[in-house]
Amino acid sequence: MLDEEEAKFGARRLARSLQKLGFQVIFTDFKVVNVLAVCNMPFEIRLPEFTKNNRPHASYEPELHPAVCYRIKSLRATLQIFSTGSITVTGPNVKAVATAVEQIYPFVFESRKEIL
């Protein structure tokens, strides 16, 4: 897992590359404000059932977006859960994202598609 220091190092390298291309870059007040992670469950998920079992945290509008949006307010994390088992997690830091995945696993496991 990347930490904030590694992210800062990567951002500095990008700033240096932009400077070499002739752009004026000033690197100050670096702060990680959002972390995005993607994970895949080893099973598919029945989204209508998952949404029904997890209201009001889950919302699903298949006409607008193919994923369930699940929010964990205490972690300030948002998860996009797809029927394929792919989950995209956005949160304020790496710890919150990892905790969100740990918390959501039992709920998606309940709604997994049975393999025939």
N, C-alpha and C positions, 0 to 999 in steps of 0.2 A: 504494500500500500504506500502511496505517496503521502508525505507529510507536507506541512506548510513550508518548511525550509527548502525541500526539493522543488516545490511549485515556484517559490521565489527565485531559485537558481535558474529554472527554466524560463521564467519571465525576464530575468536579466539577460540571458543569452538571446532571447528574441529581441529585446530592446537594443542590444549591441549589434545584431544583424541589421536592424532597421537603420541604425546610425551609419553603418557601413554602406548602406544604399543611398545615403544622403539625407535621410529624414532627421529632423531635430527631435530628439527623444530625451525626456527628463524622467528618470526613474525615482519616484519618491512615494512614501506612504503606502507600501505594498500591503495588501490585505486580501485574504481569501474570503470571498463573500458567498460562494456557492460551490458545491461539489456535486458532480453527476457521476453515477455508476450504473452499469448494466449487469444484470445477472440472469442466468437461465435456470429454471427449475427443471428437474428431470422428468417432468410430466406436463401434459396440457391442462388447461384450467377452464371450467365451465363458468363463463363470466356472468350470465344472468343469475345463476345460483349464488355465486360469490357476492354479487351486489346485494341480492335480497337478504343474505345472511349478515351483511356487514353495514347496513344503513345505520346512521347517517354519514359514516365516514367514507363510504364508497358511492360513487355516481357513475352511471354507465349510460351513454347515449350513442348507440351503435350507428345511428344515422349521421352523427357528426364526427365521431372518432372511434377507431376500432379497439380502444383500451378502456379499462375501468380506471378512473382517477380515485386514488385512495389517499386521504390526508391524515397525517398523525400530527396534530397541533402541538402536543407536548415536545416533540422533536423538531418541529417546524420542517417536516419532511413531506414530500409529495411523491407518490409512487404511481407509475403508469403500468398497469398489469394487462398483458396481452394473452389471448387464448392459447398461444403457442407455448406459454410458460416463461416468456421473456418479461423481465421486470426492469423498468428504468426508474432509478431513484434519484431525486434531487433534494439536497439538504444543505444546511449551513456549514457542516464540517464532516470529516471522514467518520468520526465516531457516531454522529447522528445517523449517517447513511447506513453504517454497519448495523446499528441497533434497529433501524427500521426494517432491514431485511430479516433480522432475527425475529422481530415481532410479527411480521406478516406471514412467515412460513407456515405456522399452524393453520392459519385461516385459508391460505391457498391450498394447502394439503387436503383440507376438508372438502374442497370443491374440485379436486383433480378429476380428470376424465379417466374412467376405467379402461384399461387396455384389453381388447378382445382377443 
